Amino acid sequence: MTASPTPTTAEELRGAGLRVTAARVALLETVRDGDHLGVEAIASGVRDRVGHISLQAVYEALHALTAAGLVRRIEPAGHPARYEGRVGDNHHHIVCRSCGAVADVDCAVGDAPCLTAADDHGFAIDEAEVVYWGLCPECSTGRSS
């Protein structure tokens, strides 16, 4: 049995019902190649790939890609929104209180048990957002020296 080929970025956009443009392809690839990027960093990465793009166009494309489930928006308290290409699982994040670095954290006990609330108040829960806070290794080292 052969593995099915990985869909191209253009095929993913079409599959999500989105028009394929050079800017959207570049944006999706920039987010996936990056690490919890902010809008300015994404815009810079897109410009490196395709030339000029307005910040408004980046925001609009990010909104469309997020709504389509191709990218995930995270917004740790007190920090600007960041975007990532890791979607479709219920992973969490750890944020450095000093420099704002963000890293992924897999669910500690397996298959998203955090989706089972003690009392769901009648809600149909489909996602849980857990954010761990602390100091990254670089900031921890800087404080101890």
C-alpha positions as CSV (number, residue, x, y, z in Angstrom):
1,M,0.0,0.0,0.0
2,T,1.5,3.4,-1.0
3,A,1.1,6.5,1.0
4,S,-1.1,9.2,-0.5
5,P,0.8,12.2,-1.8
6,T,0.9,15.3,0.4
7,P,-1.4,17.9,-1.1
8,T,0.3,21.1,-2.4
9,T,-0.5,24.4,-0.8
10,A,-2.6,25.3,-3.9
11,E,-4.6,22.1,-3.5
12,E,-5.1,22.8,0.2
13,L,-6.4,26.3,-0.6
14,R,-8.8,25.0,-3.3
15,G,-9.9,22.2,-0.9
16,A,-10.8,24.9,1.7
17,G,-12.8,26.8,-0.9
18,L,-10.3,29.6,-1.2
19,R,-9.0,31.2,-4.4
20,V,-5.4,30.4,-5.0
21,T,-3.2,33.5,-5.3
22,A,0.6,33.9,-5.1
23,A,0.1,35.9,-1.9
24,R,-2.0,33.3,-0.2
25,V,0.4,30.5,-1.1
26,A,3.3,32.6,0.1
27,L,1.5,33.5,3.3
28,L,0.6,29.9,4.1
29,E,4.1,28.7,3.4
30,T,5.6,31.6,5.5
31,V,3.4,30.7,8.5
32,R,4.2,27.0,8.2
33,D,7.9,27.7,7.9
34,G,7.9,30.1,10.8
35,D,7.4,29.6,14.5
36,H,4.4,31.4,16.0
37,L,4.9,34.5,13.8
38,G,3.3,37.9,14.3
39,V,1.7,39.8,11.5
40,E,4.7,42.0,10.7
41,A,7.0,38.9,10.5
42,I,4.5,37.2,8.2
43,A,4.2,40.2,6.0
44,S,8.0,40.4,5.7
45,G,8.2,36.7,4.8
46,V,5.5,37.1,2.1
47,R,7.3,40.1,0.7
48,D,10.5,38.1,0.5
49,R,8.6,35.5,-1.6
50,V,6.4,37.6,-3.8
51,G,7.2,41.2,-3.5
52,H,4.9,44.0,-2.3
53,I,1.8,43.1,-0.3
54,S,-0.1,45.5,2.0
55,L,-0.5,44.8,5.7
56,Q,-4.3,45.0,5.1
57,A,-4.0,42.2,2.5
58,V,-2.0,40.1,5.0
59,Y,-4.7,40.6,7.7
60,E,-7.4,39.7,5.2
61,A,-5.6,36.6,4.1
62,L,-4.8,35.5,7.6
63,H,-8.5,35.9,8.5
64,A,-9.5,33.7,5.5
65,L,-6.9,31.1,6.2
66,T,-7.8,30.9,9.9
67,A,-11.5,30.7,9.1
68,A,-10.7,27.8,6.7
69,G,-8.7,26.0,9.4
70,L,-5.4,26.2,7.5
71,V,-3.7,28.3,10.1
72,R,-4.3,28.8,13.8
73,R,-4.4,32.2,15.6
74,I,-3.2,32.3,19.2
75,E,-3.3,35.4,21.3
76,P,-1.6,35.0,24.7
77,A,-2.8,37.6,27.2
78,G,-0.9,40.9,26.9
79,H,0.8,39.8,23.6
80,P,-0.2,40.5,19.9
81,A,-1.7,37.7,17.9
82,R,0.6,35.0,16.5
83,Y,-0.1,32.5,13.8
84,E,1.0,28.9,13.3
85,G,0.6,26.1,10.8
86,R,0.0,23.4,13.3
87,V,-3.8,22.8,13.1
88,G,-6.1,19.9,13.7
89,D,-4.9,18.8,17.1
90,N,-5.5,20.2,20.5
91,H,-2.0,21.2,21.5
92,H,-1.2,24.0,23.9
93,H,1.5,26.7,24.3
94,I,4.1,27.9,26.7
95,V,5.0,31.6,26.7
96,C,8.0,33.4,28.2
97,R,7.0,36.2,30.5
98,S,10.2,38.1,29.7
99,C,10.8,37.9,25.9
100,G,7.4,36.6,24.7
101,A,8.8,33.5,23.0
102,V,6.1,30.8,22.3
103,A,6.5,27.1,22.0
104,D,4.1,24.2,21.4
105,V,3.3,21.8,24.2
106,D,1.6,18.5,23.5
107,C,-1.3,17.5,25.8
108,A,0.2,16.1,29.0
109,V,-2.0,13.1,29.2
110,G,-2.9,12.0,25.7
111,D,-6.0,12.4,23.7
112,A,-7.2,15.9,24.6
113,P,-8.7,15.1,27.9
114,C,-9.0,18.9,28.5
115,L,-12.0,18.8,26.2
116,T,-13.9,17.0,28.9
117,A,-15.0,19.8,31.3
118,A,-16.2,19.0,34.8
119,D,-19.3,21.0,33.9
120,D,-19.8,22.0,30.2
121,H,-22.9,24.2,31.0
122,G,-24.5,22.8,27.9
123,F,-21.8,23.9,25.5
124,A,-20.5,21.6,22.8
125,I,-16.8,21.9,23.5
126,D,-14.5,21.4,20.5
127,E,-11.3,23.2,21.6
128,A,-9.5,24.0,24.9
129,E,-6.8,26.7,25.1
130,V,-4.2,26.1,27.8
131,V,-1.3,28.5,28.1
132,Y,1.6,27.8,30.3
133,W,3.7,30.8,31.5
134,G,7.3,31.0,32.6
135,L,10.8,31.9,31.5
136,C,12.4,30.5,28.4
137,P,15.9,29.0,28.8
138,E,17.6,32.2,27.5
139,C,15.8,34.5,29.9
140,S,16.2,32.1,32.8
141,T,20.0,32.0,32.2
142,G,20.1,35.8,31.9
143,R,18.4,36.3,35.3
144,S,20.6,33.8,37.1
145,S,23.9,35.3,36.0
